Amino acid sequence: MTKPLRLGVIGCGGFTSGKHLPNIERNKHLAIHALCDLNEENLASLSARYAPVYRTADFRRIVTDPDIDAVIIGTKPSYRLPIMAAAVENKKHIFVEKPMSMDQDETLAMYRLVKDAPVKFMVGHNRPYSPMMQDVKKLFLKARDTSAKENNHTLMTYRIIGEAFLWPEHHRSSVYRGESTIIHELTHIFDLFSWLTDSSPVSLYPAGGGNMDNIVTLTYPKNVSAVIISGDNGSLGYPKEWLEIDTAHNVISARSFVELSWMGAKIGHGRTLYPYSLNGEMKSSPIGDYEELLRGIRESITEEERAVGYYYEKLPLENKGHYEELEAFYHHVVSDAPIAADARSSALATLVALAAIRSLRDRLPVDLTRLLP
């Protein structure tokens, strides 16, 4: 049996501790060797649970440790480039959370750093690894007609809308200070669209509220147009994400990672339900029942929970591919298996998000063909 990949986890905040560490723990191919964070109280708590060989506040100890094979970087985006540079210097493979960066020049520097480096590199754009999106792509490849017939267009729409009213205050205030949800969340969808179409976007034009509540229109080669409707002015009581693809008289509808339905001459018709976890139990249900579930959860949230911004344990956990992306990272490292979220596609998703933010400010469309050398 191949030995597990020994990981040093740098940055153990909410997302890393809530998603990555539990997924690493249950994956026989991965092992938590060391934990690194500046919050000693959080680090002590996580160390008691996961029992790493050691914990530290100094990332340099991890990147220079000969017993560590790869690093998981979950720090704030503004402090990732120095860690990545040190990891490359010490030949550690790198998995970094999205977005790669919050700055165009820094994103380009990251891309140049890793594109020819003797290490494997991956970014946490997880959606292509979800079972539902894997099935969506198979259907799309079967349905799409790429011949040059007149009016043979593909239309893709992605709705991703939450409820900012329920956010923790620190999250809400960071957005109001200027951190756009386009860079924090839509990088996922830019990456997903490029993966689905096996292409890069050629132009972009957004409209809307600025830091959040926007519509982004993109064009891709071979008559593909896409629209992302994003925001946080919706309700937790309604499913957050919905992808629809219309192409060559076929329709593919993917709802909140719980239900996929399709209809068309090329793909026939059908429906698949995907399991989700609720209170530790696995469930599956049609989207209508799922909507009723969310409505009940929304109505149950107390003023005390809203005041502190913590209600997440009540929510169903859909499979958006977080476990599968780490499994893909393992195979990428040990056998050079191809991945979706590689250096180029991930850098491009970040640069497209930054271009969308500039376009909102300038109220001008953007040519995306020269974003990445």
N, C-alpha and C positions, 0 to 999 in steps of 0.2 A: 504493500500500500504506500502511495506517495505521501510524504510528510506534509502536514498542514503548512500553509503559508503563514509565517509568523509576522504579525502586524504590530506596528506602533501607531497608536491613535493619538493624533495631535489636535486638540480642540474638542472638548467633551461636553459641549453645551446641549441645549434641549433637543435639537434634531439628531445629533450624533448619539446621545444617550437614549433617545426614544426610538430610533430606527436602526441605526447601524450596529450598535453594540449588541442588542438582542439578536439581530440577524447573523452577526458574526458568531455569537455564542452557539447558535443552533446549526451552524454549517461545519460539517466535519472537515472541510478543506481549508478552514481558516482558524487561526488561534490568536487570541489577544495576548501579546507578549508584554506590552507596556502601554500605560496611559499617561497623557501629558495634558495639563490644563493649568491655568493661573489661579483658578478657584480651588483652594485646598480643601474646603469643606465638601464641595461637589466631588472632587477627585478621591477623597477618602471614602465617601459613600459608594462611588462606583467601584473602587478597588475592593471594598468589602464584598460586593456582589460578584464581580467577575474574576477576582484573584489573579491579576497579572503578575508577572515576575517582579515588576517594580512600577512605581509611579514617580513622576517628576514634573517640575514646572519648566524645565529647560528642553526645548525641542532638539537642541544640538546633541544631547545625550542619546536621543532616539535615533537620529539620522546617522550617528557615528557608531552605533551599536552593531557589531558584526553578526549578532544573533537575530537581527531583524531583517526580514526580506523586503517589506513594503510598508509604506506609510499611508494612513488615511488622514487627510487634512480637512478638518471641519471648523477651522478658525473663521473669524470674520474675513470677508473677501479682501479687506484692506491689508491683511497681514498674511498673505499666502505666498507671494513671490519669493521672499527670503527663505521660507521653508522649502519651497520647491527647488530653489537653486542649491541649497545645502543637500537636499535629497539626491539631486542629480549628481552633484560632486561626489557623493558617497555611494552612488550606484544603487539607490533604493527605488524600487518601483513606486508609482504614485497614483493614488486615487484621491481626487479633490472634489469637494462638494461644489455645486453650482451656486451662483454664477462664478465663473473662473475669476472675474475681477469686476470692479466698478468703474474701470477707466480704460479707454481705448489703447493708449500707449502701453499700459501695463499688460493688457491682454495680448497685444502683439509680442511683447517681451516674453511672456509665458510661452506663447506658441513657438517662438524661435528657440527658446531654451529646451523644449522637450521634443520638437519634431524630429531631430536627428540624434537625440541622446540615447545612450546605451541602456535605457530603462523603458519599461512599459508605463503608459500613461492613460488615465481614464477620468472622465468627469461624471458626476452623479446625475446625468440626465436619464432618469429611470424609466420613463414611460414606454420607450420601445421594448423594454424587457417585460412589461406586464403581459400576462397570458392573453388579455383581451386585445391589446394592440398587435400582438403577434398574429392573432386571427384576422384582425382588420387588414393587415398588410397582405396576407394571403388572398383575401377576398378582393382587395383593390387591384392586385396584380392580375387576377383572373378577369375582373370586370372591365378594366380600362382598355380603351381602344386608342392606340397611339398613332394610328394612320393620320394622314394630313387631310382628312375630310373637313369640309366646311362646317362650322358650328360644332365641331367635335371638342367640346370643352369639358374640363373637370372642375367642379366647384367644391371647395372644402370649407366648412364652417366649424369653428371651435368656440364653444361658450365656456368660460371659466370665471364664475362670479360667486363671491362669498358674501360675508356680512361683517363689515368693519365695526359695527356697533358692539360686537361681542369681543373684539380684539383686546388683549392686554394693553394697558396704557403705554408701555414702552414701545410696543409694536406700532400702535396708532401714531404716537408722537414722532417716531422715526420717519414714517411716511409723510406726515405733515411737514417735517423739516426738509423734505426733498428727496427721500429715497423712493424711487419709483417702483411700483409693483411690476412694471415692464421688465426691469432688469432682474428682479427677484423671482418672478413667476413665469413670465412669458418666454424666457429663454428655454424653458421646458418645451413649449409649443413650437417655437421656431426650430428647435432641434428635431422634434417629432415630425413636423412637416417635411423637413429635408430628408429624414430617414424614410418616410412613407413614399416620397416621390423619387428618391435616389437622385436628388438634384439640389442645387443651391438657389435661393431666391434672387431675382434680378432687379426688383424694384419694390418700393414700400411707400405707403402713405397712411398716417394715422390721423385720428380726430378724437376729441373728447376732453376728459378732465385733467390731463397732465399726469400727476403722480399715480392716480388710479382712475378707473372708470373710463376706459378707452376702447375704440375700435381701430384695429390695425388691418389694413388691406395689403396683401402681397401678391406678386406675380412670380410664376416659376416657368421654366421651359416647357414646351409641348402643351401649350394651351391650358395650363393649370392656374387657377386663381384661388386665393384663400383669404378668409376673413377670420380674425380672432376678436371675439367680443369679451372683454375682460373687465373686471371691476370688483368692488366690494360693497356695492350699494344694493345687493340682493338680500336674500334671507337664508339662514342656515336650514330652514324648514323645506328647502327645495334643493334637489341634487345640483351640485356645483358644476360638474363638467359634462359636456355633451359634444361629441364629434359627429358630424354628418358629412358624408361624401356622396356627391351625385355625379355619375360619369357614365356615358354611353348607355343611358336609360337604365342604369342600375343605381340603387340606393343602399348605402351602408350607414347604419345608425348605431353609435356606441355611447351608452349612457352610464356615466359615473362609475365605470369599471365593474358594473354589476349585471348589465344586460347588453347584448349585441344582437341586432336584428338586421336582416338583409332581404332585398327583393330585386329581381331583374332577370332579363332574358339570358344573360351569361352565367349568373351565379345562383339562379333559382331563388328559393325563399327559405328562411329559417330563423331560428332564434337560439342563442346560447346564454345561459345564466352562469355567472361567476361567483364563487363563494366569497363572503366577507366575514370578518370576526366582529362579534358584539358580546361584550361582557365575558370574553374568553371562550365563547362558543362559536362554531362555524355555522353560518346560515347562507342560504341563497333565496332570492325572491325576485319576481317580476318587478319592473321599474315602478309600477303603480303602487305596489305594496311597500317598496323601498321609500317612495315619497311619503306615504303615510307614517312610516317609521321615523323619518326625519322630522316630519311635522310634530309628532308627539315629543320628540327629544327637544325641539326648539321651544315648545310650550312649557317644558319641564325645567328649563334653565332658570335658576333663582337669581334674584338681584345680587345676592352675595357672590355667586359664581361669576356673574357678569362684572361685578366691581373689581374682582381680582383677575378676570380674564382667563379663568381656568375651568373648563367644562369638557375637556377633550376625552376624558375617560368614558363619557356617555356616548361618544360618537362611534358609529360603525367604522371598521378599518378595512377599506377595500384593498385589493392587491394591485398596487401601482408599479410593481416591479422592483421594489427595493432589495428584496432578498436575491432575486434573479440577477440584478446588475452586479452584485458582489460575487456571485458564482461566475458570471461572465468575466469579471476582473481576474479571478483565480485562473481560469482557463487561458485567458490572454497572457498571463505571466508565465505559466508553466508549459504551454504548448503553442503560443503565438496564435491562438484562435482569434479571428476577427471580432471586432466590437462595433457597436453603433456609435457610442459617445467617445470617439477618438479625438486627438488633439485638434485636427483641422475642423471637424464638424462642430466641436464644442466651442472653439474659439470663434467660429463664424456665428453661432447662436448668440454669443455674448456681444459681438460687434453689431449684429443686427438689432439687438435690444438697445444698445447705445445709440445707434442711428435712428431708431424710432423715437427715442427721447429727444434727440436734436431736432427731428422733423416736427414733433409736436410744438417745440419752442419756436421754430422758424416758419411753421405752416407751409412747408415746401415738401414735395415728394423727393425721395432719395434713390439714386442709382446705387445698387448694391454689388455691382459686378466687379468692383475693384476694392472691396473691403479687405480682402486677404490676399497677399501675394501668392 
